[in-house]
Amino acid sequence: MRTKLASPMLAIFVGLAAVAMSGCNQQGDTTQATSTEGHENETADHDHSGWWCPEHGIPEEVCTRCNASLIAEFKEKGDWCETHNRPDSNCFHCHPELEEKFAARFVAKYGEQPPTPTDP
């Protein structure tokens, strides 16, 4: 009886291992930003075509974590937080007051509070 159960159990284990590993090492869009704080393969679940980045709580036009092509421009201006790998002008970790500033821009444009950032 032990050998009869071993084969299905092994199949279940292998299947679960495959599902668990399916998210590893997937290649994202090369235009996506990368960072050193656990966002090596940053791919937001939004389409980036709108004005606002709901994931990071800032306008898309300044979201370097969604658009890596913006990074060089911010670094060239000296506007870069090395600690958090994003522009200092939108680093909510170093400058928590900026989250309120960006939210006010959203309110001015849409007349309502922005969605809560999922990864500020």
Backbone torsions as a table, in degrees:
resi	resn	phi	psi	omega
1	MET	NA	-32.7	-179.5
2	ARG	-62.1	-41.1	-179.9
3	THR	-72.0	-27.8	177.7
4	LYS	-67.7	-35.0	179.6
5	LEU	-82.0	-26.9	-175.1
6	ALA	-62.5	-42.4	-177.2
7	SER	-64.8	-50.1	177.3
8	PRO	-64.2	-36.4	179.5
9	MET	-65.5	-40.8	178.2
10	LEU	-63.9	-42.7	179.1
11	ALA	-61.7	-41.9	178.7
12	ILE	-64.5	-44.4	-180.0
13	PHE	-61.5	-46.3	-179.7
14	VAL	-62.9	-41.6	178.7
15	GLY	-62.7	-44.2	178.3
16	LEU	-65.2	-38.9	178.7
17	ALA	-64.1	-40.1	179.3
18	ALA	-64.5	-41.4	178.4
19	VAL	-64.8	-44.0	-178.5
20	ALA	-63.2	-34.4	-177.2
21	MET	-90.5	-5.9	-174.8
22	SER	-62.9	-24.8	179.0
23	GLY	-84.1	-12.1	-177.1
24	CYS	-77.5	142.8	172.6
25	ASN	60.0	24.9	175.0
26	GLN	-77.0	139.4	179.0
27	GLN	-86.7	127.8	178.5
28	GLY	-94.7	-179.1	175.6
29	ASP	-61.8	130.2	-176.1
30	THR	-69.4	-9.6	176.6
31	THR	-84.9	-5.0	-179.3
32	GLN	-75.5	145.7	-179.7
33	ALA	-74.0	154.5	173.8
34	THR	-124.4	157.5	177.4
35	SER	-148.5	177.5	-179.0
36	THR	-100.4	7.7	-177.7
37	GLU	-112.9	46.8	174.6
38	GLY	88.2	12.1	179.6
39	HIS	-115.8	39.0	-174.1
40	GLU	-57.3	-30.8	-178.6
41	ASN	-126.9	57.8	-175.8
42	GLU	-63.8	113.5	173.5
43	THR	-135.7	106.3	-178.2
44	ALA	-70.5	152.9	179.8
45	ASP	-87.8	20.2	175.3
46	HIS	-121.3	167.0	-169.9
47	ASP	-88.1	-5.9	175.6
48	HIS	67.2	5.8	-178.2
49	SER	-90.0	-11.3	-179.9
50	GLY	-86.1	-176.2	-179.2
51	TRP	-80.5	-31.3	-170.9
52	TRP	-112.3	139.7	173.4
53	CYS	-96.5	100.5	-176.9
54	PRO	-68.5	-23.3	-179.8
55	GLU	-71.2	-39.3	-174.3
56	HIS	-110.5	-6.1	173.1
57	GLY	73.8	31.6	178.9
58	ILE	-143.0	164.7	175.0
59	PRO	-62.4	143.5	179.3
60	GLU	-55.5	-33.9	-175.7
61	GLU	-63.4	-15.3	178.7
62	VAL	-122.0	11.7	-177.0
63	CYS	-89.3	95.1	-179.2
64	THR	-72.2	-21.6	179.9
65	ARG	-77.3	-19.1	174.8
66	CYS	-100.8	-23.1	-178.7
67	ASN	-135.2	92.1	-175.9
68	ALA	-62.5	-20.1	-179.2
69	SER	-66.8	-14.4	179.0
70	LEU	-82.8	-17.7	-172.4
71	ILE	-58.4	-47.9	-176.8
72	ALA	-57.9	-40.6	-179.7
73	GLU	-62.6	-44.4	179.1
74	PHE	-66.2	-42.0	179.6
75	LYS	-65.2	-38.7	179.1
76	GLU	-61.1	-35.0	179.2
77	LYS	-80.8	-5.5	-177.8
78	GLY	79.6	16.8	-178.7
79	ASP	-103.3	76.1	-177.5
80	TRP	-148.0	131.9	175.3
81	CYS	-99.2	104.3	-179.7
82	GLU	-64.5	-33.7	-177.9
83	THR	-63.1	-41.9	-175.0
84	HIS	-110.9	4.1	174.2
85	ASN	53.7	55.9	177.7
86	ARG	-161.2	166.1	177.2
87	PRO	-58.4	139.3	176.8
88	ASP	-62.1	-30.9	-178.4
89	SER	-72.1	-6.3	171.1
90	ASN	-138.8	33.3	176.0
91	CYS	-92.7	99.6	-179.0
92	PHE	-69.3	-20.3	179.4
93	HIS	-70.3	-46.7	-179.6
94	CYS	-81.5	-30.3	-176.0
95	HIS	-131.4	76.6	-177.0
96	PRO	-56.8	-26.3	-179.8
97	GLU	-65.9	-19.5	-179.9
98	LEU	-67.6	-30.7	179.1
99	GLU	-60.1	-41.3	177.6
100	GLU	-66.9	-38.8	179.4
101	LYS	-62.1	-47.0	179.2
102	PHE	-67.5	-38.1	177.9
103	ALA	-60.8	-38.4	179.0
104	ALA	-63.0	-35.6	177.0
105	ARG	-65.2	-39.2	178.5
106	PHE	-65.1	-45.3	179.5
107	VAL	-60.8	-42.8	179.5
108	ALA	-61.7	-35.2	-177.7
109	LYS	-81.9	-41.3	-172.2
110	TYR	-112.6	-10.5	178.7
111	GLY	73.2	18.2	177.7
112	GLU	-150.1	164.9	-179.5
113	GLN	-69.9	145.5	178.2
114	PRO	-71.5	161.7	172.5
115	PRO	-62.9	148.7	177.9
116	THR	-67.0	126.2	179.3
117	PRO	-59.9	138.1	178.6
118	THR	-86.6	-18.9	-179.7
119	ASP	-148.3	70.0	-175.8
120	PRO	-65.7	NA	NA
